[in-house]
Amino acid sequence: MFELHSKIRRLTSKEKQQYSKEGYVTGLPVFSENAVKDLHNWYNELSSKLPNDIDINKTNMWHKASKNFYDLCRTSAILDYVEDLIGPNFVQWGGQFFSKEPKDGSVVPWHQDAQYWPLSPANAVTVWLAVFDTDEDNGAMKVVSGSHKLGKFIHKKNDDENLVLDQEVSFDQIDEDKIVSLNLKAGEISLHNDALLHGSEANNSNRRRCGVTMRFSPTNVKGDLTVWPFFETQLARGVDDFRLNPSAEIPRGEATPLKMFSFSKDFVKDW
Ligand SMILES: O=C(O)CCC(=O)C(=O)O
């Protein structure tokens, strides 16, 4: 879809060990420098379809709505990296933007994804693709290395309007020395485990910051439909011998999610 980086590769055994020990891998090349402009145009085109009063951070399920988004998530180099962590058979069930305009004040509180997700077994990998360069000045995602091994942290509800999510782990539970900023060049990805503590501070720069997240789980995952009735999967790679979840339609054109949770059948489609 976009020009691939000349250095795409598979994960090294050191990176696989790092994922297991520290819960993340970062700085993986996917798209070339030439592709960055295309990636920006892609983002501008998709985001411009949202009505002005809808915050892109409050929309999800883009992979079920937009062929453009779906195709990006099927980039073979991205799936190769994911396969190296969770094996050859896996599904996609989430696709979302985490975007911060310069000085918009938005913050992603410290949290563990698995806390929000009624999935078992909990073994999801998130791909975070940098659409723009991201660093500490523009609010790069930060992780607490090794925290995925420490069990569930206490999350408290916080309705502060600057927070992108409303469940937060207080800073006093966090080992500050273990915080790592996942600074990425546009076109690179990081991968993180669903139990890893992570979050991000405000974008204090004059540069936009945006990541595309893609959520993948091995095919043996089962979503609790009593909690997430809209949970639907698309086979991303391999075969699904388990068939434990409803399937999501594969988008053949462009629709735009206007909220967090939708069934694929509910999108207003142009196909
Ligand atoms: O982009 C961010 O700052 C946070 C992303 C996030 O929370 C996630 O990928 O689960």
Ligand as a Chemical Component Dictionary entry (heavy atoms), coordinates in Angstrom:
data_LIG
# 
_chem_comp.id                   LIG 
_chem_comp.type                 NON-POLYMER 
_chem_comp.pdbx_formal_charge   0 
_chem_comp.three_letter_code    LIG 
# 
loop_
_chem_comp_atom.comp_id 
_chem_comp_atom.atom_id 
_chem_comp_atom.alt_atom_id 
_chem_comp_atom.type_symbol 
_chem_comp_atom.charge 
_chem_comp_atom.model_Cartn_x 
_chem_comp_atom.model_Cartn_y 
_chem_comp_atom.model_Cartn_z 
_chem_comp_atom.pdbx_ordinal 
LIG O1 O1 O 0 -0.969 6.581 22.067 1  
LIG C1 C1 C 0 -1.010 6.600 23.277 2  
LIG O2 O2 O 0 -0.553 7.507 23.921 3  
LIG C2 C2 C 0 -1.630 5.478 24.050 4  
LIG C3 C3 C 0 -2.001 4.295 23.246 5  
LIG C4 C4 C 0 -2.661 3.256 24.038 6  
LIG O3 O3 O 0 -3.120 3.474 25.131 7  
LIG C5 C5 C 0 -2.745 1.912 23.503 8  
LIG O4 O4 O 0 -2.241 1.644 22.420 9  
LIG O5 O5 O 0 -3.313 1.047 24.165 10 
# 
loop_
_chem_comp_bond.comp_id 
_chem_comp_bond.atom_id_1 
_chem_comp_bond.atom_id_2 
_chem_comp_bond.value_order 
_chem_comp_bond.pdbx_ordinal 
LIG O1 C1 DOUB 1 
LIG C1 O2 SING 2 
LIG C1 C2 SING 3 
LIG C2 C3 SING 4 
LIG C3 C4 SING 5 
LIG C4 O3 DOUB 6 
LIG C4 C5 SING 7 
LIG C5 O4 DOUB 8 
LIG C5 O5 SING 9 
# 
